Amino acid sequence: MSSYNNLNSVTKTLSTHIWNGIKDDPQTKAIIQSFRQINYLSPKEIQTESAQISVFLYNVTELPGMRNQPQTTQNPHTLLYLNLHYLITPLTQNAENDQIILGKIMQLFAETPILRGSNLQGSLLESGDELKIILDSPGAEDLNKLWTMLQTPYKFCISYSVFPVRIESSTKIEEKPVIIKKHTLQFKKTIIKV
């Protein structure tokens, strides 16, 4: 699967990780009963009452410090390393339940701040990548801008950054074989008689 699917695969990975933590806890499972209650739309776009959590990718930024990473056989032609910014909003219509759900999500991501291997979904599953999850701490002004952009009243939420997310080139680069020439040095043995 092509790496341009990685953005969607990160969203699926986060949602699956959240669901796996919720379904194994009796208190949170009483609030969120199904994986289908986790939605990728913005909190404003969610019209259905069945959606209880919004995992919304609201911004993508480049990690410029990783531009010059050495190319390896595992990721030979990486074009971009990205940082994905998510807004996670509970939509249970109950303030206490919203706080319980966000508390559980923060616990999950603090316990597993790096996702790898079988925790990854989609195009990331066999990539060998590791995703770091960091709690963002946007100030009141940044949150106000975000909710103004969404054109909806503020809701209790948290923000996370997930990185590095690789986007590789689809262009095949022809690799030429390396030719090693061996040079043999020969020395003549000279004996001098005195």
N, C-alpha and C positions, 0 to 999 in steps of 0.2 A: 504494500500500500504506500502511496506517495506521501512525502512529508508535508505537502500542503494540507493534508488532513489533520496535522498535528494540533491545530487550534481546537478543532472539534473534539479530538481525542483527549485533550487536556480537560475540557469541560465534562466529558463523559467520565474521565478518571476521577475528578473531584466529586461529581454527583454519586458515583458508585461507592467511593470511599465514605461519603456522608451516609448513604443508605446502609452500608454494611455496619457502621457504628450505631445507627439509630435502631435497626431491626434487632440487634442483639441486646438492647436495653429495654426492659419492660416499661419504664416510664415514658421514654421517647417514642416507643412503638405504639403506645396508646394514643399519641398525638398524630404521628405520621405512620399510616398503615401500609403504604405502597410506594415503590420506587417511582411510579408514575406521578406521585404528588410533588416530585422535584422537577422544576421546570427551568428552561434556559432563557426564557423571555425576561425583559425588564419588569420590575414590579408594576409599572403602569400598564404594560401590555397584557398582563395576566388577567383574564376576564372570568375564568372559571373558579368556582369554590373548591374544586378538587385539588388544585395546585396549592401546596402549603409552604414550599420553599422556592425562592428564586435564586438560581446560581447564574448571575448575569455577567458576561464578559463585556465590560464597559470601556476598556482601553487596552491598547497594545503599544508597547514601546520597544525600541531596539536596545540591546545591551552592547554599546559601542566598545566597551573594554574587552569584549570577546571576539572582535572582528579578526584579529590576527592569530587566532588559535591555530596550532599546528594541525595540518590535515593528517588523518590516520586512515588506515584501511577500513575502519569501522564507519567513519564519517568523512569521506574523502573530499566532498565538494559542498561544504556548508556555506550557504549564501548569507543567512541571517541567524542571529541568536536573539530571541525575543523574551520579553517580560510581559506576562499576561496579568491584567488587573481585573479582579472579580469583586462584585458586590453581592454579598449573600444576605438575603432578606427573608425572614420568616413571615408568612402571611396567614397565620392561624386564626386571625380575628380575636385573639385572646392574648393580652399583654404578658400574662404569666407563662403561657405556653411558648410565646415567642422567645422569652428570656431563657426558658429551659432548652429549647432547640438550639439557640445560639451558643449557650454554655456548652452543650454537648459537642457542637461543631468545633468550637475553640479547643476543647479537650482533645478531640480526635486529631486535629492538626498539630497541636503541641506534642502529643504522644508520637506522632509520625510526621515529622517535619520534612522528611524526604521520602518520596514515593518512587519505587523501582520495581522491576521484574513483574511478577504476577499482579501487582497493584495497579499497573498501567493498563489502559484500554486502547482499542482500535489500532491505529498506525504506530502507536508507541510501544505496543506489547512486546515486540521482538527487537526493538531498537537498541536496547542496552542503555537507554537514557536514564537519568535520574532527575526528578523534578523536585525543586526546593519550594516549600510553601512558607511564606513569611506574612505575618499579620501586619497590615498597613495601619498607620495611625494618622489618618487624614484629620486635619484641624476642622473646626466648626465652619470656617469659610469655605474650605474645599468640599465638605459635605453639602453645604448650602448650594454651591455651584452645581454639584452633581445632581441633586434632587431638582434644582431649577431646570437643568438640562432635560431631565426626565419628565418635566412638567407635571409633577405630582407632589402632594404633600409628603413631608419627611416621614419615613418609617424607620423603626429600629433595625439596624443593619450592622454588618462588619465588612471590612474590605481586606482582601488577600492578594498578594503577588505570587505568581507561580513562574519559575524560571529554572534553567535556560530551556527554551523551546526552540528546537532547530528547524530551519527550513533549508532543504538541500536543493542543489541544482538538478534539473531534470536532463540537462545536457550531458551526454556521455563524453568523457574526455578520453581520447585514445592514449593508452599508456604504451610507451615503447620499452622493449626489454633493455635492461642494463647489461652492457657488455664490459666485461672485466678483462683487461689484457694483462697477461703475466709476463714479466720481464725476468729473464734469468741472467744474473751476472756471473761471469766466469773469471776466475783469477788464475794466472799462470804462476806456477811455483818456480821460483828462481833460486838456485843454490849457488852461492858464491864460495869458492875455495880459497883459502888464504894460505 
